[in-house]
């Protein structure tokens, strides 16, 4: 379980006692100097080059026990394979095997190659690198690997709570809990919407009003009513959503919940069930506050949010794949409320609109369906992402042997909307421009909800998928 503020890396240099060791000593000094100036990871570097198998094994075990996220074994001369293999087999954390490759007198490069082969035959998942003592590209890979290992530790034993059950017959939003628990180590408690409503009743009005007042300051404009349609944000909707936000926070504390996957429709979006404002504003508040919340009870999306948030320390944006451009180069994404307002491009208006009537008709029996009849409802956030930024999107999908990370990099661009469609017009969203054959991305999707984070995180995600021993499917859109 993750206890470190940032990734913690262990380094063990290995050599043969009667071989020339100038290169391995220089590399050890280079690493000490490099990491002394590096604020990305914490390091635990064994001060001495080790020669005996028992010392190497014990040092690796001690590093794991001290909370190191991963270990780097540097093979500096010819060594017996067992020196590294026994140590790697004695720990339960990811590791890197690094072979020095530019000196041939002691055969160190060949030693690392044979060790790599044996470890692969043993089914170990690790990162093998080779190069010179000051190869900064390899150091960057080691740091990315450490971030991935740290992320895996941070995710272990987290609780992703579903509020309600499967939403709108979305099979892909559910998981085989046996499979996901075994691979990712996460748990899936489940609660009913009535528990949220019950906690809302216990929230003091003044506490909710303070949250609501702070929230509305994020907006350049609040559209209380749409004259053309008569739709309006109910006068008490924002305060009510603040109570829902505070209720979710209380449930998180009561049950130790780390991430929510909230069904919302129809229980939170249809008056016949006792509440009609949906959860869009509350969900926005929760994600802004760092309590990750996915819509439509989508557990894989909630897990994908957890992965990207833990890995990057940044806000993430849950959204639907909505529209493919006519020239097949851009995809529009949007979703009713999950995006945190702080991700907005403040050069464009950030607004609050009445929720369009989006309650799925299959979610409510015909005699209860109120489409178009009730014009007073909750609100939804509307904003755009800044265009021209490199982003990564991710969805984890599958079960058992089909488990996989599906990731892509892309560049943000203006989204395409049909002005006559309230859904696309009022919800937060973004466009993504993807270079290359976009069909390669679409044919590999594992659902319609994807999660966006700013930056290019392809390497870290590939390493993380490898640590979990699941497939990594990647599309390079930049």
Residue pairs with C-beta under 8 A, 6 or more apart in sequence:
1 153
1 156
1 157
2 69
2 150
2 153
2 154
2 155
2 156
3 67
4 42
4 67
4 69
4 150
4 153
5 42
6 40
6 41
6 42
6 150
7 40
7 41
7 42
7 69
7 70
7 143
7 146
7 147
7 149
7 150
8 41
8 42
8 43
8 44
8 67
8 68
8 69
8 146
8 150
9 35
9 41
9 42
9 43
9 44
9 68
9 69
9 70
9 71
9 72
9 142
9 143
9 146
10 43
10 44
10 45
10 46
10 60
10 63
10 64
10 66
10 68
10 70
10 71
10 72
11 28
11 31
11 43
11 44
11 45
11 46
11 71
11 72
11 74
12 46
12 50
12 56
12 59
12 60
12 63
12 71
12 72
12 73
12 74
12 87
13 24
13 27
13 28
13 46
13 48
13 49
13 50
13 74
13 76
14 24
14 49
14 50
14 51
14 56
14 73
14 74
14 75
14 76
14 79
14 83
14 84
15 21
15 24
15 49
15 50
15 51
15 76
15 77
15 79
15 108
16 51
16 77
16 78
16 79
16 106
17 51
19 77
19 78
19 106
20 77
20 103
20 105
20 106
21 49
21 76
21 77
23 76
23 100
23 102
23 103
23 108
23 133
24 49
24 74
24 76
24 77
24 100
24 108
25 49
26 133
27 74
27 76
27 100
27 133
27 134
28 45
28 49
28 74
30 133
30 134
31 43
31 45
32 45
34 139
35 41
35 43
35 45
38 143
40 143
40 147
41 143
41 146
41 147
44 63
44 66
44 68
46 59
49 76
50 56
50 59
52 83
53 80
53 82
53 83
53 86
53 87
56 73
56 83
56 84
56 86
56 87
57 86
57 87
57 90
59 87
60 71
60 73
60 87
60 88
60 90
60 91
61 90
61 91
63 71
63 91
64 71
64 91
64 92
64 93
68 93
69 93
69 94
69 146
69 149
69 150
69 153
70 93
70 94
70 95
70 96
70 145
70 146
70 149
71 91
71 93
71 95
71 96
72 95
72 96
72 98
72 142
73 84
73 87
73 88
73 95
73 96
73 97
73 98
74 98
74 100
75 84
75 97
75 98
75 99
75 100
75 108
75 111
75 112
75 115
76 100
76 108
77 106
77 107
77 108
77 111
78 106
78 107
78 108
78 110
78 111
79 108
79 111
81 111
81 114
81 115
81 118
84 97
84 115
85 115
85 118
85 119
85 122
88 95
88 97
88 119
88 124
88 126
89 122
89 124
93 149
94 125
94 126
94 127
94 145
94 148
94 149
94 152
94 463
94 467
95 126
95 127
96 126
96 127
96 128
96 129
96 142
96 145
97 112
97 115
97 116
97 119
97 126
97 127
97 128
97 129
98 112
98 128
98 129
98 130
98 131
98 138
98 142
99 108
99 109
99 111
99 112
99 113
99 115
99 116
99 128
99 129
99 130
100 108
100 109
100 112
100 130
100 131
100 132
100 133
101 108
101 109
101 112
101 130
101 131
101 132
102 131
102 132
109 130
112 128
112 130
116 128
119 126
125 466
125 467
125 469
127 141
127 142
127 145
127 463
127 466
129 138
129 141
129 142
131 137
131 138
141 459
144 459
144 460
144 463
145 463
147 311
147 460
148 311
148 460
148 461
148 463
148 464
148 467
149 463
149 467
151 307
151 310
151 311
151 460
151 464
152 464
152 467
152 468
154 310
155 184
155 185
155 186
155 306
155 307
155 310
156 184
156 185
156 186
157 185
157 186
157 187
158 185
158 186
158 187
158 258
158 259
158 306
159 186
159 187
159 188
159 189
159 255
159 256
159 257
159 258
159 259
160 186
160 187
160 188
160 257
160 258
160 259
160 260
160 261
160 299
160 302
160 303
160 306
161 188
161 189
161 190
161 191
161 251
161 255
161 257
161 259
161 260
161 261
162 188
162 189
162 190
162 191
162 260
162 261
162 262
162 263
162 297
162 299
163 190
163 191
163 192
163 193
163 195
163 196
163 260
163 261
163 262
163 263
163 264
163 297
164 192
164 193
164 262
164 263
164 264
164 267
164 297
165 190
165 263
165 297
166 173
166 174
166 263
166 297
167 173
167 263
167 264
167 265
167 296
167 297
167 298
167 363
168 265
168 296
168 360
168 362
168 363
169 362
170 296
170 297
170 298
170 447
172 298
172 300
172 397
172 446
172 447
172 448
173 261
173 296
173 297
173 298
173 299
173 300
173 301
173 447
173 449
174 297
174 299
175 188
175 299
175 300
175 399
176 399
176 400
177 188
179 399
179 400
179 403
180 186
180 188
180 299
180 303
180 399
180 403
181 187
181 188
183 403
183 468
183 469
183 470
184 303
184 468
186 303
186 306
188 299
189 255
189 257
191 251
191 255
193 263
193 267
193 268
193 273
193 275
195 251
196 244
196 247
196 248
196 251
196 268
197 247
197 274
197 275
199 246
199 247
199 250
199 251
200 240
200 243
200 244
200 246
200 247
203 242
203 243
203 246
203 247
205 239
207 246
208 239
208 240
208 242
208 243
208 246
209 239
209 242
211 242
211 245
211 246
211 285
212 238
212 239
212 241
212 242
215 238
215 242
215 281
215 285
216 222
216 238
216 352
218 341
218 350
219 341
219 350
219 351
219 352
220 349
220 350
220 351
221 349
221 351
221 352
222 233
222 351
222 352
222 379
223 233
223 351
223 352
223 353
223 354
224 232
224 233
224 354
225 231
225 232
225 233
225 354
226 232
226 353
226 354
229 375
229 422
230 375
231 354
231 355
231 356
231 357
231 375
231 377
232 354
232 375
232 376
232 377
233 352
233 353
233 354
233 355
233 376
233 377
233 378
233 379
234 240
234 277
234 376
234 377
234 378
237 277
237 281
237 377
237 378
237 379
238 281
238 352
238 379
240 277
240 378
241 277
241 279
241 280
241 281
241 282
241 285
241 378
241 379
242 281
242 282
242 285
244 268
244 279
244 282
245 281
245 282
245 285
245 286
245 289
248 260
248 282
248 286
248 291
248 293
249 286
249 289
249 291
251 257
252 258
252 260
252 291
258 292
258 306
259 291
259 292
259 293
259 294
259 302
259 303
259 305
259 306
260 286
260 291
260 292
260 293
260 294
260 302
261 293
261 294
261 296
261 297
261 298
261 299
261 301
261 302
262 268
262 279
262 283
262 293
262 294
262 295
262 296
262 297
263 296
263 297
264 278
264 279
264 283
264 295
264 296
265 278
265 296
265 358
265 359
265 360
265 363
266 272
266 273
266 359
266 360
266 363
266 364
267 273
267 275
268 275
268 277
268 278
268 279
269 275
269 276
269 277
269 278
269 279
269 355
269 358
269 359
269 378
270 276
270 359
270 363
270 364
270 368
270 370
271 370
271 374
272 364
272 368
272 370
276 374
276 377
276 378
277 355
277 377
277 378
277 379
278 336
278 337
278 355
278 358
278 377
278 378
278 380
279 295
279 337
280 336
280 337
280 355
280 378
280 379
280 380
280 381
281 337
281 352
281 378
281 379
281 380
281 381
282 337
283 293
283 295
283 336
283 337
283 338
284 337
284 338
284 339
284 340
284 341
284 381
284 428
286 292
286 293
287 293
287 315
287 316
287 318
287 338
287 339
287 340
288 315
288 340
288 341
288 342
292 302
292 305
292 306
292 309
292 316
293 302
293 338
294 301
294 302
294 305
294 318
294 338
294 449
295 301
295 318
295 335
295 336
295 337
295 338
295 449
296 449
298 318
298 447
298 449
300 395
300 396
300 397
300 446
300 447
300 449
301 318
301 395
301 447
301 449
301 450
301 451
303 396
304 394
304 395
304 396
304 450
304 451
305 316
305 318
305 451
307 394
307 396
307 461
307 464
308 314
308 316
308 392
308 394
308 451
308 453
308 457
309 315
309 316
309 453
311 457
311 460
311 461
311 464
312 453
312 454
312 455
312 457
314 453
314 454
314 455
315 340
315 342
315 343
315 453
316 451
316 452
316 453
317 338
317 339
317 340
317 343
317 385
317 428
317 430
317 451
317 452
317 453
318 335
318 338
318 339
318 449
318 450
318 451
319 333
319 334
319 335
319 338
319 339
319 428
319 429
319 430
319 449
319 450
319 451
319 452
320 333
320 334
320 335
320 448
320 449
321 331
321 333
321 445
321 448
321 449
321 450
322 331
322 332
322 333
322 334
322 424
322 429
323 331
323 332
323 415
323 416
323 417
323 424
324 330
324 331
324 332
324 438
324 442
325 331
325 332
325 416
328 438
328 439
329 433
329 434
329 435
329 438
330 413
330 416
330 431
330 432
330 433
330 434
331 431
331 432
331 434
331 438
332 415
332 416
332 417
332 424
332 429
332 430
332 431
333 415
333 429
333 430
333 431
333 432
333 450
333 452
334 415
334 417
334 423
334 424
334 427
334 428
334 429
334 430
335 427
335 428
335 429
335 449
336 355
336 358
336 380
336 427
337 380
337 381
337 427
337 428
338 428
339 381
339 383
339 428
341 350
341 381
341 383
343 383
343 385
343 454
344 350
344 383
344 384
344 385
344 428
345 383
345 384
345 385
345 386
345 387
347 386
348 383
348 384
349 382
349 383
350 381
350 382
350 383
351 381
351 382
351 383
352 379
352 380
352 381
352 382
353 379
353 380
353 382
353 426
354 377
354 378
354 379
354 380
354 426
355 377
355 378
355 379
355 380
355 426
356 380
356 422
356 423
356 426
357 371
357 372
357 374
357 377
358 423
359 369
359 370
359 371
361 369
361 371
364 370
380 426
380 427
380 428
381 427
381 428
382 425
382 426
382 427
382 428
383 428
384 414
384 415
384 428
384 429
384 430
385 391
385 412
385 430
385 452
386 412
387 412
387 413
387 414
387 431
388 411
388 412
388 413
389 411
389 412
389 454
390 409
390 410
390 411
390 454
390 455
390 456
390 478
391 409
391 410
391 411
391 412
391 432
391 452
391 453
391 454
391 455
392 407
392 408
392 409
392 452
392 453
392 455
392 456
392 457
392 458
392 461
393 407
393 408
393 410
393 432
393 450
393 451
393 452
393 453
394 405
394 406
394 407
394 450
394 451
394 453
394 461
395 406
395 445
395 446
395 447
395 449
395 450
395 451
396 403
396 404
396 405
396 406
396 446
397 403
397 404
397 406
397 446
397 447
398 404
398 446
398 470
398 471
402 471
403 468
403 470
403 471
404 446
404 465
404 470
404 471
404 472
404 473
405 461
405 462
405 464
405 465
405 470
405 471
405 472
405 473
406 444
406 445
406 446
406 473
406 474
407 457
407 458
407 461
407 472
407 473
407 474
407 475
408 434
408 441
408 474
408 475
408 476
408 477
409 456
409 458
409 475
409 476
409 477
409 478
410 432
410 433
410 434
410 477
410 478
411 432
411 433
411 434
411 477
411 478
412 430
412 431
412 432
412 433
413 430
413 431
413 432
413 433
414 431
415 424
415 429
415 430
415 431
416 431
417 424
417 425
417 429
418 424
418 425
419 425
430 452
432 477
433 477
434 441
434 475
434 477
435 476
435 477
435 478
436 475
436 476
436 477
438 477
440 475
441 475
441 477
444 473
444 475
456 478
458 474
458 476
461 472
461 474
462 472
462 474
465 471
465 472
466 472
